[in-house]
């Protein structure tokens, strides 16, 4: 009887190829510029809490604290998520206009992923089924009180129609700042480029998890407040 299973060699080849493709996509910044990832804040290869740090036999795993090729956690916003998510309840930012949370009832999207480390309730080493013991500290720990932080998980169009934040229209093409000429130069991308797939402002609207090219892990240089002015019509 013919086996219903593929030959082992073919299966492993497919598996290895699939994993390679996934990790190339996840770490594309590192491959296009080797220093872009290894010199950034989210490089944990030398941290003692990381069980895959450079001292171990599986050492210098760049992606493992956040992503994994197998047995990932459920997530509809990040591929193959590996870090334990926070179950915390957050104090949400309130508008100075009317004291409301502008429709935000819970933190979702990529902001929820970011806060799995940055709210200080889940240990840094709690990934891949492990329970860590070292927590994020200092200015990187935003705690569960988000009232003094830029609002996230907020629907941009709803905020715009509600008159919050003096926002540009979603079709607005934002400018960049020329740090040599010290002037704004026309850009090519609309505000929607900074929003998630649901049209929401998230941590990833301003920050990149995989690049520190613009300092502070920002998506673009904020000199001249260019990043702020991409959304805010001032």
C-alpha positions in Angstrom: 0.0 0.0 0.0 1.3 3.4 -0.9 2.2 5.6 2.1 0.0 8.6 2.7 3.1 10.5 3.9 5.7 12.2 1.9 9.3 10.8 2.0 11.2 12.1 5.0 13.7 13.9 2.8 11.1 15.8 0.9 9.2 16.8 4.1 12.4 18.1 5.8 13.4 20.0 2.7 10.0 21.6 2.5 10.0 22.4 6.2 13.5 23.8 6.1 12.7 25.9 3.1 9.5 27.3 4.7 11.2 28.2 7.9 14.0 29.9 6.0 11.6 32.0 4.0 9.7 33.0 7.1 12.8 34.1 9.0 14.1 36.0 6.0 10.9 37.9 6.0 11.0 38.5 9.7 14.6 39.7 9.8 14.9 41.3 6.3 16.5 44.4 7.9 19.3 42.2 9.3 20.1 40.5 5.9 20.0 43.7 3.8 22.2 45.5 6.3 23.9 43.2 8.9 24.5 46.1 11.2 20.9 47.3 11.1 19.7 44.6 13.4 22.8 43.6 15.4 23.4 47.3 16.5 19.8 48.0 17.6 18.0 47.9 20.9 16.1 44.7 20.1 19.2 42.7 19.7 19.2 40.4 22.8 22.0 38.0 21.8 24.2 39.1 24.7 21.5 39.4 27.4 21.7 37.0 30.3 17.9 36.5 30.5 17.9 35.3 26.9 18.3 31.5 26.9 19.5 31.7 23.3 22.3 34.2 24.0 25.8 33.9 22.6 27.0 31.7 25.5 24.6 28.8 24.7 24.8 26.1 22.0 21.9 27.8 20.3 23.4 31.2 20.8 23.0 34.5 19.1 19.4 33.9 18.0 18.2 37.3 16.9 14.5 36.5 16.3 13.7 33.9 19.0 12.6 36.1 21.9 9.7 37.4 19.7 9.3 34.9 16.8 9.5 31.1 16.4 9.3 28.7 13.4 7.2 26.3 15.5 4.5 26.2 18.2 3.8 29.9 18.0 1.2 31.8 20.1 -2.1 32.9 18.5 -1.7 36.3 16.9 -3.4 37.9 14.0 -1.0 40.9 13.7 2.5 39.3 13.8 3.9 36.2 12.2 4.8 33.2 14.4 4.7 35.2 17.7 6.7 33.6 20.5 6.6 36.0 23.5 4.0 35.6 26.3 1.4 38.3 26.0 0.3 40.5 28.9 -3.1 40.0 30.6 -2.9 43.4 32.3 -5.7 45.9 32.3 -4.6 49.4 31.2 -5.5 52.9 32.2 -6.2 54.5 28.8 -5.2 57.9 27.6 -8.0 60.5 27.9 -8.4 63.4 25.6 -8.0 67.0 26.9 -10.9 67.9 24.7 -13.6 66.0 26.5 -11.9 63.5 28.9 -12.9 60.5 26.8 -10.8 57.6 25.7 -11.7 58.5 22.1 -13.3 55.1 21.5 -10.4 53.0 22.9 -11.6 50.3 25.3 -8.8 47.9 25.0 -5.2 47.7 23.6 -4.9 45.6 20.5 -2.9 45.1 17.4 0.9 45.5 17.5 0.6 47.6 20.6 -0.5 44.6 22.5 2.6 42.8 21.3 4.9 45.7 22.2 3.4 45.8 25.7 4.1 42.1 26.3 7.5 43.4 27.3 7.0 47.2 27.8 4.3 47.2 30.4 6.6 45.5 32.9 4.2 42.7 33.9 5.7 39.9 31.8 9.4 38.9 32.2 11.6 39.5 29.2 12.6 35.8 29.1 9.0 34.5 29.0 9.1 33.2 25.5 8.9 29.8 23.9 7.0 28.4 26.9 9.7 29.6 29.4 9.0 31.7 32.5 11.6 34.5 32.8 12.5 36.3 36.0 14.0 39.6 34.7 11.6 42.5 33.8 12.1 45.6 31.7 13.1 48.7 33.7 13.6 52.4 33.5 12.1 54.5 30.8 11.4 51.4 28.6 8.8 50.3 31.2 5.6 52.2 30.4 3.7 50.3 33.1 0.0 49.7 32.8 -0.8 53.4 33.2 -0.9 54.7 29.7 -2.6 58.0 30.5 0.6 59.9 30.0 1.6 58.2 26.7 0.5 58.9 23.2 -2.8 57.1 22.6 -2.7 53.7 20.8 -5.3 51.4 19.3 -7.2 54.5 18.3 -9.2 54.5 15.1 -7.7 57.4 13.1 -10.8 58.1 11.0 -13.0 58.2 14.1 -10.6 60.5 15.8 -10.5 62.7 12.8 -14.2 63.0 12.5 -14.5 63.6 16.2 -12.2 66.6 16.0 -9.4 65.0 18.2 -5.7 65.9 17.8 -6.0 68.3 14.9 -5.4 65.5 12.4 -4.7 65.6 8.7 -7.0 63.8 6.3 -6.0 60.2 5.6 -5.1 61.1 2.1 -2.6 63.7 3.3 0.9 63.1 1.9 3.3 63.9 4.7 6.7 65.6 4.3 10.1 64.6 5.4 12.7 66.8 7.0 16.0 67.5 5.3 18.5 67.6 8.2 21.2 69.3 6.1 19.1 72.0 4.5 17.0 72.3 7.7 13.8 72.4 5.7 10.8 70.2 4.9 10.8 68.3 1.6 7.8 66.8 -0.1 7.2 63.1 0.7 5.4 60.4 -1.3 3.4 58.5 1.3 0.0 59.2 2.8 -1.0 59.1 6.5 -2.5 55.6 6.0 1.0 54.3 5.5 1.5 54.9 9.3 -1.7 53.1 10.3 -2.3 49.4 10.8 -4.5 47.3 8.6 -7.6 48.4 10.6 -6.8 52.0 10.2 -5.6 52.4 13.8 -2.7 54.2 15.3 -0.4 51.7 17.1 3.1 51.7 18.6 4.3 50.7 15.1 2.8 54.0 13.7 5.9 55.7 15.1 8.3 52.9 16.0 10.0 50.1 14.1 10.7 46.9 16.0 13.4 45.9 13.5 15.4 49.1 12.7 17.1 51.9 14.6 18.2 53.8 11.6 16.3 56.9 12.6 17.2 56.7 16.3 14.9 55.8 19.1 13.6 53.1 16.8 11.5 55.6 15.0 10.1 54.9 11.6 11.4 58.2 10.3 13.6 61.0 11.5 11.7 63.2 13.8 13.9 66.3 13.6 11.7 69.2 12.8 9.0 67.1 14.4 8.4 65.6 11.0 7.0 62.4 12.4 4.6 64.2 14.6 3.5 66.5 11.8 2.8 63.5 9.5 -0.5 63.1 11.3 -1.0 66.3 13.2 -2.0 69.4 11.3 -0.2 72.2 13.2 
